[in-house]
């Protein structure tokens, strides 16, 4: 607990647009790294006038796209057997990967089609891996990048708003503790967005069929 609080405080002190991009690229690839310790601290600094909230979202989304493209191209050109072999290797396990997780992401991709690259970016446990089945399926790059950008942008906006709100109401010495306290609320907000988006998409498709 104390170590993680210190880690968040250290990120807050050294964060800039370059590191927002780099850390979000790492977060969006297969390397486990929580976006909750990148975007909210950057948005907090925006609330205090050190950064710009719109640029925070822009560079965070750019980083997310870079990380997703890494997964996409690795999956597309290495193929399923090598991807599974890596996921089951010692390095893969250190990255918190497994064949079961990738198969779960593939099943989600098959069930929801190309829109899964948008919706999947908002689903915990799926969001970092959804670009792998997109690459395995050879999804057109333009569509993949469009939906990934929209989904990642929506996620980053939620995180940025949280950090900005905290920055306006909480003193710096309490920021790390507050972010940890609100981490579960972030999950609930994202889950709510996914549910609302899923219902809206279902109603849209149903209306199209009726028409």
N, C-alpha and C positions, 0 to 999 in steps of 0.2 A: 504493500500500500504506500509506504513512505517512498520507496524507490520509484514507483510509477508516478507519484506526485512530483518528485524531483525531475523525472524525465520530461513531463509535460511543461514544467517551469523552464527547463533548459531549452526546449523547442521554442517556447514563447519568446525567450530572450534573443534567439539567433535567427528567427524565421524571416525570410524575405520571399519575393516572387519566384526566384530561381529554385529555392529549396521547397517551396510549395509544389512546383512542377515536378521536381525530382522525387519527392516523397510520395506524391499521389501516383506517379508512374509506377513506383515500387508497390504501392498499395493495390493498384489495379492489375498488376501482374500476378504470377503464382506465388510471390513471396509474401508471407503474412505480415501485414502492417496496418494498423487501424487508422482509417481516415479521420476518426474522431479526435485524434491528437495532432492533426494537421490543419484542417479547415477551420474548426472553431477557434484555435489560438490565433490564426491569421485574421479571422473576422474580429476577434477581440482587439487586435492591434489596429484594425480599421476603425473600430468604435472609439479608440483613443486618438485617432488622427495619424497614426504611424503608417498605415497602409490604406488602400482603397478597396472597399467592399466588392465593387464590380470587377476589379482586376483580380481579386482573390478568387472569385468564382471562375473567372476566365482562365487563369493559369492552373487552377485545380482541375478544371475540366480538360484542359490541354494535357496535363499529366495523366489523367485517367485514360484519355484516348491513346497516349503513347504506350501505357502499360497494357491496355486491351489489345493494341496492335501487335505487341510482342507475343502475347498468348495466341492471337489469331494466326500469325504467320508461322509460329512454331508448330501449331497443330496442323495447319494446312500442308506444310511441306515435310513434316516428320511422319505424319500419319498416326493412326490409332494404336498400332502395336507398340511403337516407340514411346508415345505419350503415356500409355498404360504402364509400360516398363519403367519409365521415369517416376511416375506417380507411386509405384510400389517399391522404389529404391529407397535407400537410406536417406539420400538427399531430398527425395520427394516427401518422405515422412517428416523430415525436419522442416519442410515448407508447409506442413500440415495438409499434404495432398494424399489421396488414395484413389485407387481405381473406382471404389464405390462412390466417392464424391463426384468424380468426372462422369460416371454413368448416370448419376442423379441429375447433373447439369444437362447431359445429353437428352435424358428423358423429358426434362422440362423444355428443352429446345424443340424437340420433336412435337410435343403436345401443343406448344403455343406458337410454333412457326417463327418467322423472322421477327415478329413483334416481341419475341422473348428477349431479344438483345436490348430492347428498351425497358420492358417491365422487369426483366431479370436483374437489371442494374440496381433495382430498389429492393431486392429480396436478399436478406441476410443469409450467408452460406452459399448463395448462388452467384451473387453479383460479380465476384472476382473471377469466377470460373466460366461464366456464360459465353465468353469469347472463344473458349476452347472448342465446344461443339460447333460454334459458328464457323471456325476454321476447318474443322474436320468435315463439315458438310459443304465446304466451298461456297459459303454465302458470298454474294457479290460485295466487293469491298466498299463501294459507294453506299449501299444500304446499311451495311454493318457499321460504318463510321457515322452515318446519320443517326441511326437509332442509339448507338452507344453514346454519342454526344448529348442527345436529348436526355437519355436516362441518367448518365453521369452528371449532367448539368442540374437536373432536378434534385439528385441526391446532395450535390454540393451546395445548392441554394438552401436546402433545409439545414444543413450543418452550419452554413455561414450565418443564417438568421439566428440560430441558437447562440453561436459565439458572439454575434453582434449585440444581441439582447443582453447576454451576460455582461458584456463589456460596458454596457450603459448602466448596469445596476449593481455590479459586484466589484469591489476593490481588487487590485492585482494580486495581493497576497492570498486571496480566497479563490482565484480563478481555477487552479488545477483541481482543488477539492470539489468545486461546483460542477466542473465538467464531468468528473467521475460520478457525481450524484445524478447528473442528468443523462448519463449514458443509456440507462434503461428507457428513459423517455424518448430518446432519439429512435430507439428500436420501435417503440409503439407508434411514433409519428410516421415512420417509414412504412410500417405494417398497415397503418390506416390509409396512407396514400396508395399502397398497392391494392388494398381492398376496393377503395373508391374507384381507382383506375380500372381494375378488373371488371367491376360492375358496369362502369360506363362503357367499356369496350364491348361487353356482352350485349348491352342494350343497343349499342350502335349497330352491331352485326345483326341483331334480331330485327331492327328497324329496316336494315338494308334488304334482308330476306323478305320481309313483309311487303316492301315496295316492289 
